[in-house]
């Protein structure tokens, strides 16, 4: 059962319909573990995205609870109103039906491709044709890649498995956010090569469920993120992960 917390209205914060309902419960944040963006540890949720959200929530006195959930399940929870927030999804028309894409700024995400050594060089999108491409189930990589019906995509539950399957030759290439791919390759010590091809950097977002009472606090959330940009704390958090 979801934990509920009763809060008093903080002085100076705006009041509007739904504000009391949102403040009467803890906001549930869901997402998959994707270091360095989202990290779930015994000490709490951290990583680039969650550090940014935690800073904003602290300024707003928002009570947050984090739950590690596979991406596809997290999106379903947002659609049903079982969760309130996600941090990091790319925009797509089907997702906009049930999620509000806020203007809270997150850094763009470069997308890269990793193969075994001595694999054919991948310089252009057409070089992916005929290859078995490992993708993370429930994630998006950009409209051109996601909408290309010529590509052979194989959905897996996590990138660790994707990397290992490429090493074993069961798949040919992994598509993954570059910062995450570099970190995972270093952690696993696998012999993989990052190919020259890059997809245009995709904009990640802080999103709210359209069924969540916390959607009424969108303006406050965006204001807190803008203040973080202005006072330098946004950039300071980014520097921890570069």
Secondary structure, DSSP 8 states (H G I E B T S, - for coil): ----------TT----TTHHHHHTS-EEEEE--BTTTBEEETTEEESHHHHHHHHHHHHHT--EEEEE--HHHHHHHHHHTS--EEEEE---HHHHTTEEE-------EEEEEEEETT-----SGGGGTT-EEEEETT----HHHHT-TTSEEEEES-HHHHHHHHHTTSSSEEEEEHHHHHHHHHHHT--EEEEEEEEEEE--EEEEETTSGGGGGHHHHHHHHHHHHHHTHHHHHHHTT-
